[in-house]
Amino acid sequence: MTDDPIARLIELLLHIQPGMEAELALQIEKQLRAEFVGERVYVKKPKPAPEEIATKFDGRNIKELTQGLGISRATVYRAIKRRRDLSR
């Protein structure tokens, strides 16, 4: 694996779309490099969907959820509230 996020993105793109022409991949890479030259890019950690959190919550496993998913107690309770509000 490379520490160059653009190279890794192109690598994944070619893996997912094996029929993609190399020229198109090179054009995408060139455009991304031109757009982000000199930038420090922050990649956010993906958060689980509120539905996923609420589904996994059984009323007693808040500590396991927060540790396992890397989220706060407040996030769990917001997900539960959102699920409850949507079901009304």
Protein Blocks (a to p, Z undefined) as FASTA:
>chain_A
ZZbfklmmmmmmmmmmmmbcfklmmmmmmmmmmmmgoiacddddddddfklmmmmpgoja
mmmmmmmnopafklmmmmmmmmmmmmZZ
